[in-house]
């Protein structure tokens, strides 16, 4: 497995971050006033911060 990481990331121990999406429509904590655009804006802000911090990869969930 280490060889795969080295091939993809150029290092044996990449730092992989996670962008967590906010509550989706239909769930109790969803902010309907912000809608899907609010979810996308929040995820984009998080992604931008992680990229600036120098993470090697990002997963979304």
N, CA, C and O atoms as a Tripos MOL2 file, in Angstrom:
@<TRIPOS>MOLECULE
protein
  244   243    61     0     0
PROTEIN
NO_CHARGES

@<TRIPOS>ATOM
      1 N           0.8220   -1.2020    0.0000 N.3       1 UNK1
      2 CA          0.0000    0.0000    0.0000 C.3       1 UNK1
      3 C           0.8580    1.2550    0.0000 C.2       1 UNK1
      4 O           0.4940    2.2450   -0.6340 O.2       1 UNK1
      5 N           1.9840    1.2380    0.6920 N.am      2 UNK2
      6 CA          2.8620    2.4070    0.7520 C.3       2 UNK2
      7 C           3.3120    2.8200   -0.6340 C.2       2 UNK2
      8 O           3.4340    4.0110   -0.9220 O.2       2 UNK2
      9 N           3.5600    1.8390   -1.4990 N.am      3 UNK3
     10 CA          3.9680    2.1500   -2.8640 C.3       3 UNK3
     11 C           2.8980    2.9240   -3.6110 C.2       3 UNK3
     12 O           3.2150    3.8030   -4.4130 O.2       3 UNK3
     13 N           1.6260    2.6070   -3.3560 N.am      4 UNK4
     14 CA          0.5360    3.3260   -3.9990 C.3       4 UNK4
     15 C           0.4980    4.7920   -3.5630 C.2       4 UNK4
     16 O           0.3230    5.6890   -4.3870 O.2       4 UNK4
     17 N           0.6630    5.0220   -2.2570 N.am      5 UNK5
     18 CA          0.6790    6.3990   -1.7650 C.3       5 UNK5
     19 C           1.8430    7.1720   -2.3720 C.2       5 UNK5
     20 O           1.6880    8.3250   -2.7760 O.2       5 UNK5
     21 N           2.9770    6.5510   -2.4330 N.am      6 UNK6
     22 CA          4.1530    7.2150   -2.9940 C.3       6 UNK6
     23 C           3.9270    7.5490   -4.4550 C.2       6 UNK6
     24 O           4.3040    8.6290   -4.9090 O.2       6 UNK6
     25 N           3.3170    6.6400   -5.1930 N.am      7 UNK7
     26 CA          3.0400    6.8740   -6.6130 C.3       7 UNK7
     27 C           2.0750    8.0420   -6.8080 C.2       7 UNK7
     28 O           2.2920    8.8930   -7.6700 O.2       7 UNK7
     29 N           1.0230    8.0800   -6.0170 N.am      8 UNK8
     30 CA         -0.0160    9.1110   -6.1840 C.3       8 UNK8
     31 C           0.3950   10.4500   -5.5950 C.2       8 UNK8
     32 O           0.2160   11.4880   -6.2310 O.2       8 UNK8
     33 N           0.9490   10.4390   -4.3780 N.am      9 UNK9
     34 CA          1.2140   11.6800   -3.6530 C.3       9 UNK9
     35 C           2.6780   12.1080   -3.6510 C.2       9 UNK9
     36 O           2.9850   13.2480   -3.3050 O.2       9 UNK9
     37 N           3.5780   11.2170   -4.0290 N.am     10 UNK10
     38 CA          4.9880   11.5540   -3.9990 C.3      10 UNK10
     39 C           5.5890   11.5010   -2.6050 C.2      10 UNK10
     40 O           6.6970   11.9910   -2.3870 O.2      10 UNK10
     41 N           4.8590   10.9020   -1.6480 N.am     11 UNK11
     42 CA          5.3450   10.7410   -0.2750 C.3      11 UNK11
     43 C           4.6670    9.5200    0.3310 C.2      11 UNK11
     44 O           3.6010    9.1020   -0.1200 O.2      11 UNK11
     45 N           5.2900    8.9580    1.3490 N.am     12 UNK12
     46 CA          4.7330    7.7370    1.9390 C.3      12 UNK12
     47 C           3.6320    8.0110    2.9500 C.2      12 UNK12
     48 O           2.8160    7.1280    3.2120 O.2      12 UNK12
     49 N           3.5850    9.2000    3.5220 N.am     13 UNK13
     50 CA          2.5600    9.5250    4.5210 C.3      13 UNK13
     51 C           1.8780   10.8480    4.1830 C.2      13 UNK13
     52 O           2.1600   11.8660    4.8150 O.2      13 UNK13
     53 N           0.9840   10.8460    3.1920 N.am     14 UNK14
     54 CA          0.2740   12.0860    2.8520 C.3      14 UNK14
     55 C          -0.7070   12.4660    3.9600 C.2      14 UNK14
     56 O          -1.2020   11.6060    4.6890 O.2      14 UNK14
     57 N          -0.9750   13.7420    4.0720 N.am     15 UNK15
     58 CA         -1.9600   14.2350    5.0320 C.3      15 UNK15
     59 C          -3.2450   14.5090    4.2580 C.2      15 UNK15
     60 O          -3.2870   15.3780    3.3860 O.2      15 UNK15
     61 N          -4.2900   13.7560    4.5880 N.am     16 UNK16
     62 CA         -5.5610   13.8320    3.8750 C.3      16 UNK16
     63 C          -6.6000   14.4550    4.7900 C.2      16 UNK16
     64 O          -6.8160   13.9800    5.9040 O.2      16 UNK16
     65 N          -7.2400   15.5130    4.3240 N.am     17 UNK17
     66 CA         -8.2390   16.2300    5.1140 C.3      17 UNK17
     67 C          -9.6450   15.8220    4.6800 C.2      17 UNK17
     68 O          -9.8210   15.1300    3.6770 O.2      17 UNK17
     69 N         -10.6340   16.2580    5.4450 N.am     18 UNK18
     70 CA        -12.0280   15.9460    5.1580 C.3      18 UNK18
     71 C         -12.8550   17.2200    5.2010 C.2      18 UNK18
     72 O         -12.7890   17.9820    6.1650 O.2      18 UNK18
     73 N         -13.6380   17.4470    4.1450 N.am     19 UNK19
     74 CA        -14.6030   18.5410    4.1230 C.3      19 UNK19
     75 C         -15.9620   17.9150    4.4210 C.2      19 UNK19
     76 O         -16.4570   17.0880    3.6540 O.2      19 UNK19
     77 N         -16.5560   18.3140    5.5360 N.am     20 UNK20
     78 CA        -17.8700   17.7950    5.9180 C.3      20 UNK20
     79 C         -18.9390   18.7520    5.3990 C.2      20 UNK20
     80 O         -18.8850   19.9580    5.6380 O.2      20 UNK20
     81 N         -19.9000   18.1930    4.6900 N.am     21 UNK21
     82 CA        -21.0080   18.9970    4.1800 C.3      21 UNK21
     83 C         -21.9870   19.2730    5.3170 C.2      21 UNK21
     84 O         -22.1150   18.4840    6.2530 O.2      21 UNK21
     85 N         -22.6650   20.3960    5.2170 N.am     22 UNK22
     86 CA        -23.6820   20.7240    6.2110 C.3      22 UNK22
     87 C         -24.9030   19.8270    6.0550 C.2      22 UNK22
     88 O         -24.9360   18.9370    5.2060 O.2      22 UNK22
     89 N         -25.8940   20.0770    6.8850 N.am     23 UNK23
     90 CA        -27.1210   19.2860    6.8430 C.3      23 UNK23
     91 C         -27.8050   19.4400    5.4800 C.2      23 UNK23
     92 O         -27.9810   20.5490    4.9770 O.2      23 UNK23
     93 N         -28.1790   18.3150    4.9070 N.am     24 UNK24
     94 CA        -28.7880   18.3100    3.5810 C.3      24 UNK24
     95 C         -30.2830   18.5910    3.6660 C.2      24 UNK24
     96 O         -30.8940   18.3950    4.7160 O.2      24 UNK24
     97 N         -30.8880   19.0600    2.5400 N.am     25 UNK25
     98 CA        -32.3320   19.3160    2.5330 C.3      25 UNK25
     99 C         -33.1060   18.0770    2.9760 C.2      25 UNK25
    100 O         -32.8020   16.9580    2.5630 O.2      25 UNK25
    101 N         -34.1010   18.2960    3.8170 N.am     26 UNK26
    102 CA        -34.9110   17.2080    4.3310 C.3      26 UNK26
    103 C         -34.4640   16.7380    5.7030 C.2      26 UNK26
    104 O         -35.2110   16.0440    6.3930 O.2      26 UNK26
    105 N         -33.2500   17.1090    6.1090 N.am     27 UNK27
    106 CA        -32.7880   16.7260    7.4370 C.3      27 UNK27
    107 C         -33.1600   17.8320    8.4280 C.2      27 UNK27
    108 O         -33.2850   18.9950    8.0440 O.2      27 UNK27
    109 N         -33.3350   17.4710    9.6960 N.am     28 UNK28
    110 CA        -33.8170   18.4520   10.6860 C.3      28 UNK28
    111 C         -32.9520   19.7040   10.8470 C.2      28 UNK28
    112 O         -33.4900   20.7750   11.1290 O.2      28 UNK28
    113 N         -31.6450   19.6050   10.6770 N.am     29 UNK29
    114 CA        -30.7670   20.7610   10.9040 C.3      29 UNK29
    115 C         -30.4690   21.5670    9.6400 C.2      29 UNK29
    116 O         -29.6680   22.5010    9.6770 O.2      29 UNK29
    117 N         -31.1040   21.2160    8.5300 N.am     30 UNK30
    118 CA        -30.8640   21.9570    7.2820 C.3      30 UNK30
    119 C         -31.3700   23.3910    7.4110 C.2      30 UNK30
    120 O         -32.4760   23.6270    7.8960 O.2      30 UNK30
    121 N         -30.5530   24.3390    6.9760 N.am     31 UNK31
    122 CA        -30.9190   25.7600    6.9990 C.3      31 UNK31
    123 C         -31.5430   26.1060    5.6510 C.2      31 UNK31
    124 O         -30.8380   26.4270    4.6940 O.2      31 UNK31
    125 N         -32.8580   26.0360    5.5860 N.am     32 UNK32
    126 CA        -33.5610   26.2610    4.3240 C.3      32 UNK32
    127 C         -33.3540   27.6760    3.7980 C.2      32 UNK32
    128 O         -33.4280   27.8990    2.5900 O.2      32 UNK32
    129 N         -33.0970   28.6320    4.6800 N.am     33 UNK33
    130 CA        -32.9010   30.0090    4.2220 C.3      33 UNK33
    131 C         -31.6170   30.1490    3.4010 C.2      33 UNK33
    132 O         -31.5400   31.0170    2.5320 O.2      33 UNK33
    133 N         -30.6110   29.3130    3.6600 N.am     34 UNK34
    134 CA        -29.3600   29.3480    2.8860 C.3      34 UNK34
    135 C         -29.4210   28.3980    1.6920 C.2      34 UNK34
    136 O         -28.7270   28.6060    0.6970 O.2      34 UNK34
    137 N         -30.2440   27.3620    1.7880 N.am     35 UNK35
    138 CA        -30.4340   26.4260    0.6930 C.3      35 UNK35
    139 C         -29.1640   25.6730    0.3140 C.2      35 UNK35
    140 O         -28.1940   25.6360    1.0710 O.2      35 UNK35
    141 N         -29.1910   25.0780   -0.8640 N.am     36 UNK36
    142 CA        -28.0320   24.3330   -1.3500 C.3      36 UNK36
    143 C         -26.8410   25.2450   -1.5980 C.2      36 UNK36
    144 O         -25.6920   24.8350   -1.4370 O.2      36 UNK36
    145 N         -27.1180   26.4710   -1.9860 N.am     37 UNK37
    146 CA        -26.0210   27.4230   -2.2230 C.3      37 UNK37
    147 C         -25.2070   27.6350   -0.9500 C.2      37 UNK37
    148 O         -23.9840   27.7630   -1.0070 O.2      37 UNK37
    149 N         -25.8780   27.6740    0.1860 N.am     38 UNK38
    150 CA        -25.1850   27.8130    1.4590 C.3      38 UNK38
    151 C         -24.2840   26.6170    1.7540 C.2      38 UNK38
    152 O         -23.1860   26.7720    2.2870 O.2      38 UNK38
    153 N         -24.7630   25.4180    1.3990 N.am     39 UNK39
    154 CA        -23.9380   24.2150    1.5920 C.3      39 UNK39
    155 C         -22.6830   24.2810    0.7400 C.2      39 UNK39
    156 O         -21.5840   23.9770    1.2040 O.2      39 UNK39
    157 N         -22.8620   24.6830   -0.5140 N.am     40 UNK40
    158 CA        -21.7280   24.7550   -1.4380 C.3      40 UNK40
    159 C         -20.7420   25.8290   -0.9880 C.2      40 UNK40
    160 O         -19.5310   25.6100   -1.0270 O.2      40 UNK40
    161 N         -21.2420   26.9760   -0.5660 N.am     41 UNK41
    162 CA        -20.3580   28.0550   -0.1020 C.3      41 UNK41
    163 C         -19.5540   27.6250    1.1160 C.2      41 UNK41
    164 O         -18.3600   27.9120    1.2010 O.2      41 UNK41
    165 N         -20.1900   26.9420    2.0560 N.am     42 UNK42
    166 CA        -19.4920   26.4760    3.2460 C.3      42 UNK42
    167 C         -18.4140   25.4650    2.9100 C.2      42 UNK42
    168 O         -17.3070   25.5320    3.4430 O.2      42 UNK42
    169 N         -18.7350   24.5240    2.0240 N.am     43 UNK43
    170 CA        -17.7550   23.5160    1.6140 C.3      43 UNK43
    171 C         -16.5990   24.1750    0.8600 C.2      43 UNK43
    172 O         -15.4420   23.7900    1.0320 O.2      43 UNK43
    173 N         -16.9110   25.1590    0.0320 N.am     44 UNK44
    174 CA        -15.8650   25.8520   -0.7310 C.3      44 UNK44
    175 C         -14.9220   26.6140    0.1960 C.2      44 UNK44
    176 O         -13.7120   26.6300   -0.0300 O.2      44 UNK44
    177 N         -15.4650   27.2440    1.2350 N.am     45 UNK45
    178 CA        -14.6250   27.9470    2.2140 C.3      45 UNK45
    179 C         -13.6900   26.9650    2.9310 C.2      45 UNK45
    180 O         -12.4990   27.2260    3.0950 O.2      45 UNK45
    181 N         -14.2550   25.8450    3.3480 N.am     46 UNK46
    182 CA        -13.4380   24.8270    4.0190 C.3      46 UNK46
    183 C         -12.3470   24.3080    3.0940 C.2      46 UNK46
    184 O         -11.1930   24.1720    3.5010 O.2      46 UNK46
    185 N         -12.7140   24.0160    1.8440 N.am     47 UNK47
    186 CA        -11.7440   23.5030    0.8790 C.3      47 UNK47
    187 C         -10.6280   24.5120    0.6540 C.2      47 UNK47
    188 O          -9.4560   24.1380    0.6160 O.2      47 UNK47
    189 N         -10.9720   25.7680    0.5070 N.am     48 UNK48
    190 CA         -9.9660   26.8170    0.2960 C.3      48 UNK48
    191 C          -8.9900   26.8750    1.4710 C.2      48 UNK48
    192 O          -7.7800   26.9820    1.2710 O.2      48 UNK48
    193 N          -9.5160   26.8030    2.6940 N.am     49 UNK49
    194 CA         -8.6520   26.8460    3.8830 C.3      49 UNK49
    195 C          -7.7200   25.6380    3.9220 C.2      49 UNK49
    196 O          -6.5460   25.7720    4.2670 O.2      49 UNK49
    197 N          -8.2340   24.4650    3.5710 N.am     50 UNK50
    198 CA         -7.4060   23.2550    3.5970 C.3      50 UNK50
    199 C          -6.3240   23.2980    2.5210 C.2      50 UNK50
    200 O          -5.1930   22.8710    2.7540 O.2      50 UNK50
    201 N          -6.6720   23.8130    1.3470 N.am     51 UNK51
    202 CA         -5.6740   23.9410    0.2790 C.3      51 UNK51
    203 C          -4.5770   24.9150    0.6900 C.2      51 UNK51
    204 O          -3.3960   24.6440    0.4710 O.2      51 UNK51
    205 N          -4.9510   26.0380    1.2780 N.am     52 UNK52
    206 CA         -3.9590   27.0240    1.7150 C.3      52 UNK52
    207 C          -3.0760   26.4720    2.8260 C.2      52 UNK52
    208 O          -1.9170   26.8660    2.9580 O.2      52 UNK52
    209 N          -3.6270   25.5560    3.6300 N.am     53 UNK53
    210 CA         -2.8540   24.9580    4.7190 C.3      53 UNK53
    211 C          -1.8800   23.8970    4.2100 C.2      53 UNK53
    212 O          -1.0040   23.4540    4.9540 O.2      53 UNK53
    213 N          -2.0240   23.4870    2.9490 N.am     54 UNK54
    214 CA         -1.0590   22.5710    2.3600 C.3      54 UNK54
    215 C          -1.3630   21.0900    2.4790 C.2      54 UNK54
    216 O          -0.4550   20.2680    2.3550 O.2      54 UNK54
    217 N          -2.6190   20.7260    2.7160 N.am     55 UNK55
    218 CA         -2.9590   19.3030    2.7650 C.3      55 UNK55
    219 C          -2.6960   18.6560    1.4140 C.2      55 UNK55
    220 O          -2.7750   19.3070    0.3720 O.2      55 UNK55
    221 N          -2.3820   17.3630    1.4460 N.am     56 UNK56
    222 CA         -2.0420   16.6410    0.2210 C.3      56 UNK56
    223 C          -3.2750   16.2160   -0.5670 C.2      56 UNK56
    224 O          -3.2150   16.0980   -1.7910 O.2      56 UNK56
    225 N          -4.3880   15.9870    0.1150 N.am     57 UNK57
    226 CA         -5.6200   15.5400   -0.5420 C.3      57 UNK57
    227 C          -6.7980   15.9200    0.3430 C.2      57 UNK57
    228 O          -6.6380   16.2030    1.5310 O.2      57 UNK57
    229 N          -7.9890   15.9210   -0.2610 N.am     58 UNK58
    230 CA         -9.2100   16.2420    0.4760 C.3      58 UNK58
    231 C         -10.2940   15.2480    0.0730 C.2      58 UNK58
    232 O         -10.4580   14.9290   -1.1050 O.2      58 UNK58
    233 N         -11.0250   14.7680    1.0670 N.am     59 UNK59
    234 CA        -12.1940   13.9240    0.8240 C.3      59 UNK59
    235 C         -13.4330   14.7320    1.1940 C.2      59 UNK59
    236 O         -13.3640   15.6580    2.0030 O.2      59 UNK59
    237 N         -14.5590   14.3750    0.5980 N.am     60 UNK60
    238 CA        -15.8120   15.0640    0.8810 C.3      60 UNK60
    239 C         -16.8140   14.0810    1.4610 C.2      60 UNK60
    240 O         -16.8990   12.9300    1.0310 O.2      60 UNK60
    241 N         -17.5710   14.5500    2.4430 N.am     61 UNK61
    242 CA        -18.5830   13.6630    3.0280 C.3      61 UNK61
    243 C         -19.6150   14.4340    3.7900 C.2      61 UNK61
    244 O         -20.5400   13.8430    4.3460 O.2      61 UNK61
@<TRIPOS>BOND
     1     1     2 1
     2     2     3 1
     3     3     4 2
     4     3     5 am
     5     5     6 1
     6     6     7 1
     7     7     8 2
     8     7     9 am
     9     9    10 1
    10    10    11 1
    11    11    12 2
    12    11    13 am
    13    13    14 1
    14    14    15 1
    15    15    16 2
    16    15    17 am
    17    17    18 1
    18    18    19 1
    19    19    20 2
    20    19    21 am
    21    21    22 1
    22    22    23 1
    23    23    24 2
    24    23    25 am
    25    25    26 1
    26    26    27 1
    27    27    28 2
    28    27    29 am
    29    29    30 1
    30    30    31 1
    31    31    32 2
    32    31    33 am
    33    33    34 1
    34    34    35 1
    35    35    36 2
    36    35    37 am
    37    37    38 1
    38    38    39 1
    39    39    40 2
    40    39    41 am
    41    41    42 1
    42    42    43 1
    43    43    44 2
    44    43    45 am
    45    45    46 1
    46    46    47 1
    47    47    48 2
    48    47    49 am
    49    49    50 1
    50    50    51 1
    51    51    52 2
    52    51    53 am
    53    53    54 1
    54    54    55 1
    55    55    56 2
    56    55    57 am
    57    57    58 1
    58    58    59 1
    59    59    60 2
    60    59    61 am
    61    61    62 1
    62    62    63 1
    63    63    64 2
    64    63    65 am
    65    65    66 1
    66    66    67 1
    67    67    68 2
    68    67    69 am
    69    69    70 1
    70    70    71 1
    71    71    72 2
    72    71    73 am
    73    73    74 1
    74    74    75 1
    75    75    76 2
    76    75    77 am
    77    77    78 1
    78    78    79 1
    79    79    80 2
    80    79    81 am
    81    81    82 1
    82    82    83 1
    83    83    84 2
    84    83    85 am
    85    85    86 1
    86    86    87 1
    87    87    88 2
    88    87    89 am
    89    89    90 1
    90    90    91 1
    91    91    92 2
    92    91    93 am
    93    93    94 1
    94    94    95 1
    95    95    96 2
    96    95    97 am
    97    97    98 1
    98    98    99 1
    99    99   100 2
   100    99   101 am
   101   101   102 1
   102   102   103 1
   103   103   104 2
   104   103   105 am
   105   105   106 1
   106   106   107 1
   107   107   108 2
   108   107   109 am
   109   109   110 1
   110   110   111 1
   111   111   112 2
   112   111   113 am
   113   113   114 1
   114   114   115 1
   115   115   116 2
   116   115   117 am
   117   117   118 1
   118   118   119 1
   119   119   120 2
   120   119   121 am
   121   121   122 1
   122   122   123 1
   123   123   124 2
   124   123   125 am
   125   125   126 1
   126   126   127 1
   127   127   128 2
   128   127   129 am
   129   129   130 1
   130   130   131 1
   131   131   132 2
   132   131   133 am
   133   133   134 1
   134   134   135 1
   135   135   136 2
   136   135   137 am
   137   137   138 1
   138   138   139 1
   139   139   140 2
   140   139   141 am
   141   141   142 1
   142   142   143 1
   143   143   144 2
   144   143   145 am
   145   145   146 1
   146   146   147 1
   147   147   148 2
   148   147   149 am
   149   149   150 1
   150   150   151 1
   151   151   152 2
   152   151   153 am
   153   153   154 1
   154   154   155 1
   155   155   156 2
   156   155   157 am
   157   157   158 1
   158   158   159 1
   159   159   160 2
   160   159   161 am
   161   161   162 1
   162   162   163 1
   163   163   164 2
   164   163   165 am
   165   165   166 1
   166   166   167 1
   167   167   168 2
   168   167   169 am
   169   169   170 1
   170   170   171 1
   171   171   172 2
   172   171   173 am
   173   173   174 1
   174   174   175 1
   175   175   176 2
   176   175   177 am
   177   177   178 1
   178   178   179 1
   179   179   180 2
   180   179   181 am
   181   181   182 1
   182   182   183 1
   183   183   184 2
   184   183   185 am
   185   185   186 1
   186   186   187 1
   187   187   188 2
   188   187   189 am
   189   189   190 1
   190   190   191 1
   191   191   192 2
   192   191   193 am
   193   193   194 1
   194   194   195 1
   195   195   196 2
   196   195   197 am
   197   197   198 1
   198   198   199 1
   199   199   200 2
   200   199   201 am
   201   201   202 1
   202   202   203 1
   203   203   204 2
   204   203   205 am
   205   205   206 1
   206   206   207 1
   207   207   208 2
   208   207   209 am
   209   209   210 1
   210   210   211 1
   211   211   212 2
   212   211   213 am
   213   213   214 1
   214   214   215 1
   215   215   216 2
   216   215   217 am
   217   217   218 1
   218   218   219 1
   219   219   220 2
   220   219   221 am
   221   221   222 1
   222   222   223 1
   223   223   224 2
   224   223   225 am
   225   225   226 1
   226   226   227 1
   227   227   228 2
   228   227   229 am
   229   229   230 1
   230   230   231 1
   231   231   232 2
   232   231   233 am
   233   233   234 1
   234   234   235 1
   235   235   236 2
   236   235   237 am
   237   237   238 1
   238   238   239 1
   239   239   240 2
   240   239   241 am
   241   241   242 1
   242   242   243 1
   243   243   244 2
@<TRIPOS>SUBSTRUCTURE
     1 UNK1         2 RESIDUE 1 A UNK
     2 UNK2         6 RESIDUE 1 A UNK
     3 UNK3        10 RESIDUE 1 A UNK
     4 UNK4        14 RESIDUE 1 A UNK
     5 UNK5        18 RESIDUE 1 A UNK
     6 UNK6        22 RESIDUE 1 A UNK
     7 UNK7        26 RESIDUE 1 A UNK
     8 UNK8        30 RESIDUE 1 A UNK
     9 UNK9        34 RESIDUE 1 A UNK
    10 UNK10       38 RESIDUE 1 A UNK
    11 UNK11       42 RESIDUE 1 A UNK
    12 UNK12       46 RESIDUE 1 A UNK
    13 UNK13       50 RESIDUE 1 A UNK
    14 UNK14       54 RESIDUE 1 A UNK
    15 UNK15       58 RESIDUE 1 A UNK
    16 UNK16       62 RESIDUE 1 A UNK
    17 UNK17       66 RESIDUE 1 A UNK
    18 UNK18       70 RESIDUE 1 A UNK
    19 UNK19       74 RESIDUE 1 A UNK
    20 UNK20       78 RESIDUE 1 A UNK
    21 UNK21       82 RESIDUE 1 A UNK
    22 UNK22       86 RESIDUE 1 A UNK
    23 UNK23       90 RESIDUE 1 A UNK
    24 UNK24       94 RESIDUE 1 A UNK
    25 UNK25       98 RESIDUE 1 A UNK
    26 UNK26      102 RESIDUE 1 A UNK
    27 UNK27      106 RESIDUE 1 A UNK
    28 UNK28      110 RESIDUE 1 A UNK
    29 UNK29      114 RESIDUE 1 A UNK
    30 UNK30      118 RESIDUE 1 A UNK
    31 UNK31      122 RESIDUE 1 A UNK
    32 UNK32      126 RESIDUE 1 A UNK
    33 UNK33      130 RESIDUE 1 A UNK
    34 UNK34      134 RESIDUE 1 A UNK
    35 UNK35      138 RESIDUE 1 A UNK
    36 UNK36      142 RESIDUE 1 A UNK
    37 UNK37      146 RESIDUE 1 A UNK
    38 UNK38      150 RESIDUE 1 A UNK
    39 UNK39      154 RESIDUE 1 A UNK
    40 UNK40      158 RESIDUE 1 A UNK
    41 UNK41      162 RESIDUE 1 A UNK
    42 UNK42      166 RESIDUE 1 A UNK
    43 UNK43      170 RESIDUE 1 A UNK
    44 UNK44      174 RESIDUE 1 A UNK
    45 UNK45      178 RESIDUE 1 A UNK
    46 UNK46      182 RESIDUE 1 A UNK
    47 UNK47      186 RESIDUE 1 A UNK
    48 UNK48      190 RESIDUE 1 A UNK
    49 UNK49      194 RESIDUE 1 A UNK
    50 UNK50      198 RESIDUE 1 A UNK
    51 UNK51      202 RESIDUE 1 A UNK
    52 UNK52      206 RESIDUE 1 A UNK
    53 UNK53      210 RESIDUE 1 A UNK
    54 UNK54      214 RESIDUE 1 A UNK
    55 UNK55      218 RESIDUE 1 A UNK
    56 UNK56      222 RESIDUE 1 A UNK
    57 UNK57      226 RESIDUE 1 A UNK
    58 UNK58      230 RESIDUE 1 A UNK
    59 UNK59      234 RESIDUE 1 A UNK
    60 UNK60      238 RESIDUE 1 A UNK
    61 UNK61      242 RESIDUE 1 A UNK
